[in-house]
C-alpha cells in the first residue's frame, strides 16, 4: 500500500508543507496482497487557489488537484499496480487503486490553510482484462476484491 508520509514545515511557491498523521479505520482487503499499517505519517505540500486544492505528495513527487469550498475539501486519484505478472498460462493480476481524500478545511485569519482532517479511502478493483480470482482468499492475497482500506487523518503545517 502507499506509504504514509511525515510532513515538515515551510511555505514555498508550491504551497505549504504539511504533516499528515493517519490511523487505520477499516481494512476489508486483508493484509496479504497489500501492506496496511495501523498508523501512517507522510508529507504533502498543499496549495489553495480559490476553490482548487493542489495535493503534492513529497515522497512520490506526484501532484493531484482537487476542490475546496465551504470548509470542505476533496482530492481523488487512480493508480494501477501489477500484483502478479502475466505468464504463458495466466493473464496475471493487476489492480486499480482509487484514492479519495475528503474532509474539513480550517483556514487561518489570512485565509491560508491551517488544518485538514477527514478520511482517506483506498478502493481496490480488478483491472480490466486481468484475473485476480486466484488471489482472493489465498495466503498473501486479498480477503475480497473489490475491497477498501480506510483511514482517518489530520494534516497540519509543520
KACORLIN-V586840 format. One record per backbone hydrogen bond with DSSP energy under -0.5 kcal/mol. CO is the residue of the C=O (numbers start at 1). NH is the residue of the N-H. Records with the same first field share a line. If there is no record, write none. Layout:
CO: NH, NH
This chain:
5: 7, 20
6: 43
8: 158
10: 17
12: 15
15: 12
16: 46
17: 158
18: 44
19: 21, 156
20: 42
21: 154
22: 40
23: 152
26: 150
29: 143
38: 24
40: 22
41: 6
42: 6, 7, 20
43: 58, 59
44: 18, 46
45: 56
46: 16
47: 49, 54
49: 51, 52
51: 68
52: 49, 54
53: 55, 66
54: 47, 56
55: 57, 64
56: 45, 58
57: 61
62: 57
64: 55
66: 53
67: 74
69: 72
71: 105
72: 69
73: 103
74: 67
75: 101
77: 99
79: 97
81: 83, 95
84: 93
87: 90
90: 87
92: 131
93: 83, 84
94: 127
95: 81
96: 98, 125
97: 79, 99
98: 123
99: 77
100: 102, 121
101: 75
102: 119
103: 73
104: 117
106: 114, 115
108: 111
112: 108
114: 157
115: 106
116: 155
117: 104
118: 153
119: 102
120: 151
121: 100, 123
122: 124, 149
123: 98
124: 146, 147
125: 96
127: 130
130: 132
132: 135, 136
133: 136
135: 137, 138, 142
138: 141
141: 32, 33
142: 137
147: 124
148: 28
149: 122
150: 25, 26
151: 120
152: 23
153: 118
154: 21
155: 116
156: 19
158: 9
